[in-house]
Every structure is written in structure tokens, then in C-alpha cells.
């Protein structure tokens, strides 16, 4: 059963590929980003119990959208990383 959950999550990650790529682009471009969004992105990638790795928790697409919004790449207000440093 553990492998079935893992396969299901892989499918969700594949289905969310556009949202994942939209999240990665501003990080690679070096554009000003929100500190909170950067922390959320780091947690998304490193938390092995999070929605990127495990099914049954928060919806991956919702977490990706919230992270992207917190990064400030959607025109939202952000706490600029450069200002915080």
C-alpha cells in the first residue's frame, strides 16, 4: 500500500508540473522575491512529509499557488529579500 500512495503522489506532481515550473522560474531568474515565499519554497522541497512527497495532506496545487503568491511573482505585495538582508 505504501507504493500505491507514492505512485499517486507522483501522478499529482506530474499534473502540477506547470505550477512547479512557474514557481522555479523566478527563483532561477534572481528577481526580487518575498522572504516568506522563499521559506515556503524551501520547506516544500525539503519536507519529506509535505505535499510534494506524500499524499493525504494539504493539496499540492494549493500549496504551490500560496507559495508563488508569497514569493510575490503574481504582483502581490511581498517582503523583498533584498530589503530584509
SERO-4910 file (N, C-alpha, C, O; in steps of 0.05 Angstrom, whole numbers):
BEGIN
 pado doro    nc1    nc2    nc3   cac1   cac2   cac3    cc1    cc2    cc3    oc1    oc2    oc3
  Unk    A     16    -24      0      0      0      0     17     25      0      9     45    -12
  Unk    A     40     24     13     58     47     13     66     55    -15     67     79    -21
  Unk    A     71     36    -33     79     43    -60     56     55    -76     60     71    -94
  Unk    A     31     47    -70      8     58    -83      5     88    -77     -1    104    -94
  Unk    A     10     95    -52      9    123    -44     31    139    -59     27    161    -68
  Unk    A     54    127    -60     77    140    -73     70    145   -103     76    166   -113
  Unk    A     59    125   -116     52    128   -144     31    150   -148     33    166   -166
  Unk    A     12    150   -130     -9    171   -131      3    199   -129     -4    217   -144
  Unk    A     22    202   -111     35    228   -108     51    235   -132     52    259   -140
  Unk    A     65    216   -145     80    222   -169     61    232   -191     68    250   -206
  Unk    A     38    221   -193     18    230   -212     10    259   -206      8    275   -225
  Unk    A      6    265   -181     -2    292   -173     21    312   -180     15    334   -189
  Unk    A     45    304   -176     68    321   -182     69    325   -212     73    348   -221
  Unk    A     65    304   -228     65    307   -257     42    326   -266     46    343   -283
  Unk    A     19    323   -254     -4    340   -260      1    369   -252    -11    387   -264
  Unk    A     18    374   -234     24    401   -224     50    412   -236     60    432   -227
  Unk    A     60    400   -257     85    408   -269     86    437   -277    106    451   -272
  Unk    A     64    447   -288     64    476   -296     67    494   -272     81    514   -273
  Unk    A     53    487   -250     54    504   -226     82    502   -214     92    522   -204
  Unk    A     94    479   -215    121    476   -204    141    492   -220    158    506   -209
  Unk    A    139    491   -246    157    506   -264    153    536   -260    172    551   -261
  Unk    A    128    544   -256    122    573   -251    134    582   -225    141    606   -222
  Unk    A    137    564   -206    149    571   -180    180    572   -183    193    589   -170
  Unk    A    191    555   -199    220    553   -202    232    577   -217    254    586   -211
  Unk    A    218    586   -238    229    606   -256    238    631   -241    261    640   -245
  Unk    A    222    644   -224    231    668   -211    255    663   -192    271    681   -188
  Unk    A    256    639   -181    279    633   -163    305    632   -179    326    641   -170
  Unk    A    303    622   -204    327    620   -221    335    647   -233    358    652   -238
  Unk    A    315    664   -238    320    689   -251    334    710   -233    345    729   -243
  Unk    A    332    706   -207    345    725   -189    328    750   -185    339    770   -175
  Unk    A    303    749   -192    285    772   -188    280    776   -159    282    756   -143
  Unk    A    272    800   -150    265    804   -122    242    785   -114    222    784   -129
  Unk    A    244    772    -92    223    754    -83    217    758    -54    233    770    -39
  Unk    A    194    749    -45    187    752    -17    201    732      1    204    708     -7
  Unk    A    209    741     24    223    724     43    205    700     52    214    678     53
  Unk    A    180    706     58    161    685     66    158    664     44    158    640     50
  Unk    A    156    673     19    154    654     -3    178    637     -6    176    613    -12
  Unk    A    202    649     -2    227    634     -3    227    612     18    235    589     13
  Unk    A    218    619     42    217    599     64    197    577     57    202    554     63
  Unk    A    174    585     46    154    565     38    164    546     17    159    522     18
  Unk    A    179    557     -3    190    541    -24    211    522    -14    212    498    -21
  Unk    A    228    531      4    248    514     16    235    491     32    244    468     30
  Unk    A    215    498     47    201    477     62    187    457     44    188    433     49
  Unk    A    175    467     23    162    449      4    181    428     -7    174    405    -10
  Unk    A    205    437    -13    225    419    -25    238    400     -5    244    377    -11
  Unk    A    242    410     20    257    394     39    239    377     58    249    358     70
  Unk    A    214    384     61    197    370     80    187    343     67    168    344     51
  Unk    A    199    321     75    192    295     64    164    286     72    154    266     61
  Unk    A    152    299     91    125    293     99    104    312     86     81    310     92
  Unk    A    114    330     70     97    351     57     84    341     32     87    318     24
  Unk    A     68    359     20     51    351     -3     67    344    -28     56    332    -46
  Unk    A     92    352    -30    107    345    -54    115    316    -53    120    303    -74
  Unk    A    117    304    -29    126    277    -26    104    257    -17    106    233    -22
  Unk    A     84    267     -3     64    249      8     36    258      2     29    282      3
  Unk    A     19    239     -5    -10    245     -9    -24    245     18    -13    235     38
  Unk    A    -48    256     18    -64    255     42    -62    280     60    -77    282     79
  Unk    A    -45    298     53    -42    322     69    -54    346     53    -73    343     38
  Unk    A    -41    369     56    -51    392     41    -49    387     11    -32    373      1
  Unk    A    -67    400     -4    -67    397    -33    -42    410    -45    -37    434    -40
  Unk    A    -28    395    -61     -3    405    -73     -7    430    -89      9    449    -87
  Unk    A    -27    431   -106    -32    455   -123    -38    479   -106    -28    501   -113
  Unk    A    -53    476    -85    -59    499    -67    -33    509    -54    -29    533    -51
  Unk    A    -17    491    -45      9    498    -32     27    512    -52     40    532    -45
  Unk    A     28    502    -77     44    515    -97     34    544   -103     50    562   -106
  Unk    A      8    547   -105     -4    573   -110      2    593    -88      9    616    -92
  Unk    A     -1    583    -63      4    600    -40     34    608    -39     40    631    -32
  Unk    A     51    589    -45     80    595    -45     87    615    -67    102    634    -62
  Unk    A     76    612    -90     81    630   -112     71    658   -105     84    678   -111
  Unk    A     48    660    -93     37    685    -85     55    699    -64     60    723    -65
  Unk    A     64    683    -44     82    693    -23    109    702    -34    122    720    -23
  Unk    A    118    690    -56    142    699    -69    139    726    -81    159    741    -85
  Unk    A    114    733    -87    109    760    -99    111    760   -129    112    782   -140
  Unk    A    111    737   -142    114    736   -171     87    740   -185     86    742   -209
  Unk    A     66    741   -169     39    746   -181     30    775   -178      7    781   -180
  Unk    A     49    792   -172     43    820   -168     33    826   -140     24    849   -135
  Unk    A     34    807   -123     25    810    -95     46    826    -80     69    827    -88
  Unk    A     38    838    -58     56    852    -40     75    831    -27     66    809    -20
  Unk    A    100    838    -25    119    818    -13    139    833      5    143    857      2
  Unk    A    151    818     22    173    828     38    198    821     21    207    798     22
  Unk    A    209    840      7    232    835    -11    256    824      4    264    834     25
  Unk    A    267    803     -7    291    790      5    314    810      7    329    810     26
  Unk    A    318    826    -14    340    845    -14    336    866      8    356    874     21
  Unk    A    312    874     13    306    893     34    311    881     62    320    895     80
  Unk    A    304    856     64    307    842     90    336    837     97    343    835    121
  Unk    A    354    835     77    382    829     82    397    852     92    421    849     97
***
